[in-house]
Amino acid sequence: MLYVWSMEPVDLALCLAVDVSASVDFDEFGLMIGGYAAAFRDPGIAALCTAGPRGGIAVAVLFWSGAWPSMGVGAGQPDVAVPWLRVGGAEAASALADAVESAPRLPLPGATALGEGMAAGFALLARCPAEATRHVLDVSGDGRHNQGRPPGPVRDIGVAAGITLNGLAVLNEEPDLLEHYATEVIGGPGSFAMACPDYAAFAQAVREKLRREIAGLLLAGPDGLCPASA
């Protein structure tokens, strides 16, 4: 069967998988979402989106949490907050920022089902309506996996499918969370994990993270970056 793409080809399909579990309070959620929106309003980020040979990237946003039995079936399942949008210039980048900023906080806060959120991110990448040169899952959160499938084996499935996984660990709840992300979350060519101390620093950290992964650099070195293990 011939697949007909409904979006022009892109240099990168980027799924932003964002932790909205119970450890993320109202103010922290606002800082996190505001950080993503501000990043895509940055002229430098918008320019990077168009710098590749295909002149654009595709971005979707996934909110993930975990479901307690009392919530009922499906209440905590990952939810597509922003569907796929092709960012091929400043206007599209601004539209993406607006969509991120106005996205409702679904699913309901629950446990930290990190592996389940990653698996949902893979499924969303598989539904990208554009042919993409690279596929990247960008995971951000402030806690270790504590429900559902463990993230390590899920990560391995994604890497085998050609997906690169990067991570941004917010250390306000768990100061050693970066190690968990480095060993259980990231993988694939050029993958990396970053850390920021709290949500007040999230906007600056996520801007740097997006700059690095959109550019497709192979990263290693200090300042909170951990290269993928071999």
Steps between C-alpha positions, in 0.01 A plus 500: 500500500632845410488743793397853404659761727268785595779738603810610309819307586697623801853476634378396845187354660517613863260375768513697825391260778424710807451376858170625649491254792396592854850622590456791256286765669299777331777760507764252383279392211466863396876555513562184299246572227600865494859389449414292195290784355776756556752270334302479177454878502879537510613615152808278528291187557262595216799546269642160595170336410545614140877450472493143367472394135124443531441841655289395797435266791181336630415538870233343720452525877396211726402536866558187711431403860371178656162362600398411853223234510262748665519729195324251276615347175687737272507798736878513520590378153736715291322769302598680180508863614605646163465295178764496229589841362761575235729781612648657187543858615442755775123515445459123544734503800286770660183300427657198668591712804140623523367144476733377773408788729126441461507118534286374791667290769387152405538223612417533871800515735602156623807284539812528284446239227815595312518186287135533400557862399798401289302223327223749424762733356620226265142443383458871435826510301373208292192710411700801386339608170834606347793296376786589737875461478532464879257400776560632853307449824567784746410391856480747789398441860583527870475141626601139454275241344265355765215341304445289190767370265861579599658758270823314415345221289261751340798719411669202334196442278513861384873491428454181297238684295743783423371753755736719702389571857620808690413600855467810717494418872367763742682440830273681748345175630784251440854647485641184339232470230747574220666162559161324460438680172853425377475126572129428438364760256745628240630302204572509130745700288605827667266452796556703817356582840495847654409622846364823644474567875133602509211625287617860528798394288293289259453760226872555452575126515232399251608770256853359505367145471287582197786688338726197534255233387356695208854563378563126529835532673681204653543616856730420786657699778438696821223736611238238573534311170545126495577318175306180429667188626635269235 
